[in-house]
Amino acid sequence: MANSNLGDAKKAKNDEFYTQYHDIEKEMNAYLDYNADVFRNKTILLPCDDPEWSNFTKYFAQNFEKLGLKKLISTSYAPNSKPKTLNQQPTLFEMESPQFDGEKTASNGKIFTIENDNTGDNKIDVEDLQWKYLEGDGDFSSPEITALRDESDIIVTNPPFSLFREFLRWITEADKQFVIIGNMNAITYKEVFPLIKDNKMWLGVTRTGVGQMYFEIFDGAPAKMGQIIEDGRKLQTIGNSAWFTNLDHGRRHQALKLMTAADNIKHRANLGGLDYRRYDNYDAIEVPKVMAIPSDFEGVMGVPITFLGKHSPEQFEILGSRRWAKSPILSEIYRGTKTAETDFKTLINGKETYDRIFIQHKGEGK
């Protein structure tokens, strides 16, 4: 049911889901633990961010000095570009500012920046944010925001779910570092999987399962399954949420501790009561659970997409996926087709399996 909420958001272009502060802090701490200087002397861009509401802006502004940032830039969409059901009233912060413009507040996005101590209190934090209206509505693909992208070093945000493919393409065409939120199912997209396969993008640390990651929503958002009230705030789960990034972290270098095929068969709970069956139409074995990956199998294995949350590039090689066929290891089943994306259905006893990632132990089968 949670995944249907994401689908509804795509159809309605209702993408106003705000990430909680503790989820942002936990994720950023993982990169800092691996490299304490990961953000030092960097310009951070937070596009699509609604700075007055966003915890992304709050986190990076409040920790500006601790992170050693060079500059923080945060931009928002104009209210007129959002669904009519959502809160579009200007905040007191904006209305009490000398630069408040009653017309621009509806039609123009806003940009918030920090570079220096603007308050004279000998520290740089959220109080030093300066803002102005953008020339346009804040669309990330506009020349105005694209110029900010080109100026930045790292892009961090929770982009509109309905535009995830386009947003990722917008980042990668500029070869920027990034940490963004999306749905786990996005790994099957033709714009996404090749980046994962080629080790140019991976999952972050605090990815979650269904119902475990909640986002704040505002009054006027449609009532959906999975909504809860916590400390007076309305929260919504949106399915298999995950962080996608090309910033390194320690978890992706931790090898899985695995048992042999024989031991997994002995403990059949790991396999759902099944042995390692071969696909009818592809020379690989079906591994229904990540914990059941055999330590001693030298061939190709089809594993759940949740494997990517535990993938170590030093331990495994990703060969392809069921939906992304442009891989030499899969050429035999496509008979040389040049089709960029093909939904190949792996079968066992004539029955279609779930989405699978094809992997092999590193260095084997060479």
Secondary structure, DSSP 8 states (H G I E B T S, - for coil): -HHHHHHHHHHHT----EE-HHHHHHHHHHHHHH-TTTTTT-EEEE-S--TTT-HHHHHHHHTHHHHT-SEEEEE---GGGS-TTS-----HHHHTSTT--TTHHHH--EEEEE-S--SSSSS-SGGG-EEEE-SS---TTSHHHHHHHHH-SEEEE---GGGHHHHHHHHHTTT-EEEEEEEGGGGGSTTTHHHHHTTS-EE-SS---TTS-EEEE-TTS---TTEEEETTEEEEE-SSEEEEESS--GGGGS------HHHHHHSGGGGTT----B-SSSSSEE--SGGG--TT--S-EEE-GGGGGG--TTTEEEEEESS---SGGGHHHHTT---S------EETTEE----EEEEETTTT-
